[in-house]
Amino acid sequence: MMDEKDLKEYEDNIKLVSGMKKSNKYNYLQGKQITDHESGTRVYDISGTRLPSVTTVLSATKDQQFLKDWKAKVGNEEAERIKNISSRRGTAMHKFLESHIQGVGYDDLTELGQAAKPMAQKIIEVGLTPISEYYGSEVMLHYPGLYAGSTDLVCLHNDMETIVDFKQANRPKKEEWIEDYKLQCAAYALAHDYVYRSTIKQCVIMICTPDLYYQEFKIQDADLKTYKHKWLKRLNMYHDLIFDEKEKTTPMKAEDFKK
């Protein structure tokens, strides 16, 4: 049963979400997400076809030197601890946001859940205000034969069809640090436009830190087109890597020497 404080918070959330209407403009396909916990890779099963996730492609093709230097500085154990806390807090924040957008009740009484709650609220109060309607929350998107992934929100933001990505961060981000966030959103926009014949006009990345510092980064017009091309280059790089790995692990046959 809700106490007076919880009831007021629930009513305030209803008021905030009342301006965001659900639109059924797009009939989104469903797919199954499969994660290999040992390798950390993720694929999506779309009608029997397994496609690499956008995050798996980006992780496999990114420059890992900064991460290696950071781990060397803080130690592997501490790096893993920070990574796990950030991941769990981010998952909790996303759950609060998803529940709010869909208009369903939700709470997380764990310590990390309570830390994530005001972060989600900050994004709701600031980031979601320009959104008049949404087409889908936690939407699975794919580009046939190439890749798949789940975007946080597809909506009408300032009267433009938009891909939205929610992120938590331990500290404020400089724009040059979020290149892969932009590539991720561009990949989703490319897939959405191809499958649903849409015209995604922009991507908006909404970031909040535990001390409630909110940041927003947008890619539009020519920049969005540029990031789509950059994403396709990374995807091509990923396929080259996978091909090389398969060649290394496939035993040669006698007939190969006759070619």
C-alpha positions, -999 to 999 in steps of 0.1 A, spaced: 0 0 0 13 35 -9 20 60 18 13 97 13 48 104 0 47 75 -25 12 85 -37 23 121 -43 53 109 -63 31 85 -83 7 114 -91 36 137 -101 49 110 -125 15 106 -140 13 143 -147 48 142 -163 40 113 -186 5 125 -195 20 147 -223 37 117 -239 12 97 -259 17 62 -273 15 60 -310 11 27 -330 26 42 -361 52 14 -363 45 -23 -358 78 -34 -343 91 -69 -348 102 -91 -319 134 -110 -316 152 -130 -290 184 -116 -273 211 -142 -266 241 -133 -244 273 -154 -241 283 -145 -205 317 -160 -209 327 -138 -239 304 -109 -232 291 -110 -268 254 -107 -276 234 -118 -307 198 -114 -317 177 -142 -332 155 -127 -358 132 -152 -374 159 -179 -371 188 -157 -382 214 -147 -357 228 -112 -360 255 -96 -339 244 -68 -316 255 -32 -322 273 -31 -288 292 -63 -297 304 -49 -330 315 -16 -313 332 -34 -285 352 -57 -308 364 -28 -330 371 -1 -305 406 11 -294 410 -6 -260 442 13 -250 424 38 -227 406 10 -209 439 -9 -205 456 21 -191 427 27 -167 428 -9 -155 466 -7 -150 461 25 -129 433 13 -106 439 -25 -107 418 -52 -123 398 -59 -91 389 -23 -85 381 -18 -122 358 -48 -122 341 -35 -90 335 -1 -106 323 -16 -138 298 -39 -121 283 -11 -99 280 12 -130 263 -16 -150 238 -25 -123 230 11 -115 225 17 -153 202 -13 -155 181 0 -126 179 35 -141 168 21 -174 141 1 -157 127 32 -139 126 50 -172 110 22 -191 83 18 -164 76 55 -164 73 58 -202 49 28 -203 29 41 -173 34 12 -150 43 12 -113 78 2 -104 103 6 -76 137 -8 -66 144 -7 -29 180 -19 -32 208 6 -25 217 9 -62 181 11 -71 175 40 -48 207 57 -62 194 52 -98 159 65 -91 167 102 -88 189 99 -119 159 85 -139 137 113 -124 162 139 -136 160 125 -172 122 124 -170 120 160 -158 145 175 -183 151 151 -211 116 138 -218 99 171 -217 102 179 -254 86 145 -263 50 146 -274 45 110 -284 65 78 -285 64 48 -309 82 22 -288 102 17 -256 130 -8 -255 126 -15 -292 144 -43 -309 157 -31 -342 177 -49 -369 192 -44 -404 184 -77 -422 215 -99 -425 238 -74 -408 231 -65 -372 205 -59 -345 201 -42 -311 177 -26 -287 171 11 -285 157 28 -254 131 49 -271 118 59 -305 97 90 -303 86 124 -316 110 149 -300 105 185 -308 83 173 -337 112 152 -351 112 114 -353 140 105 -329 161 77 -315 168 83 -278 195 65 -258 197 67 -220 231 65 -203 244 67 -168 280 80 -162 302 82 -131 313 117 -142 303 142 -168 313 133 -204 333 153 -229 318 151 -264 350 134 -277 344 106 -252 310 95 -266 319 86 -302 306 50 -297 273 63 -282 267 83 -314 276 53 -336 252 31 -316 224 56 -322 232 60 -358 231 22 -363 196 21 -348 185 50 -370 198 33 -401 180 0 -392 148 18 -383 147 37 -416 155 6 -437 129 -18 -421 101 7 -413 106 31 -442 109 59 -417 129 91 -417 147 94 -384 157 131 -381 179 130 -350 194 110 -322 194 123 -286 218 108 -260 206 116 -224 232 111 -197 229 115 -159 255 111 -132 249 99 -96 251 135 -84 223 144 -109 244 162 -135 224 160 -167 239 162 -202 223 159 -236 241 153 -270 223 154 -303 232 143 -338 212 156 -367 212 162 -404 247 159 -420 262 148 -387 238 119 -385 246 109 -420 283 110 -412 279 88 -382 259 63 -403 288 60 -426 312 57 -397 291 29 -383 291 10 -416 330 12 -416 331 -2 -380 306 -30 -391 329 -38 -421 359 -39 -397 340 -63 -375 332 -87 -404 369 -86 -414 379 -96 -378 353 -124 -377 365 -137 -411 401 -136 -399 392 -155 -367 373 -182 -387 403 -186 -410 426 -191 -381 404 -217 -364 394 -237 -396 418 -266 -403 431 -266 -438 421 -294 -461 443 -312 -487 424 -297 -515 432 -262 -502 468 -267 -513 458 -275 -549 441 -241 -554 
